[in-house]
């Protein structure tokens, strides 16, 4: 598959905002209370929030292209930008989303492999992520590539307290 990856910068803000909102809505809107979900989207994917995240040198966003078409994106966090301070020598994969029209083409697998490559290049002990406990397809996906559950943490969609599995892939 002909995929390329481009590290995002502040010039990509509008496009990043659009793909972030769209892919998250496509993935989770149907499984959440509409009011809680709307509140979450308006906060987590506001222009101000995404601008602050893309400006943080420890949060890295990458667009994924199939030829010239944007087909997904991922976000990795290092150091203090990680949502949990688990270990000083880790990297967090906070987001990995494929545009709905391109799902089922193994793009997510290639994005994950790129993330693993980036984590290894930074000599991290392990790559970790949080995945909603009810997202069994995503859990199976990560397990297929060697991730194991090591903990849980809570995550709020509006006022709805949800549980994420914390999963990691040892790199050393």
Helices and strands as residue ranges (DSSP letters): E 3-7, G 10-12, H 13-28, G 29-31, H 34-44, H 47-55, E 59-66, E 69-78, G 79-81, E 90-98, G 100-102, H 107-121, E 126-132, H 136-144, E 148-157, E 160-170
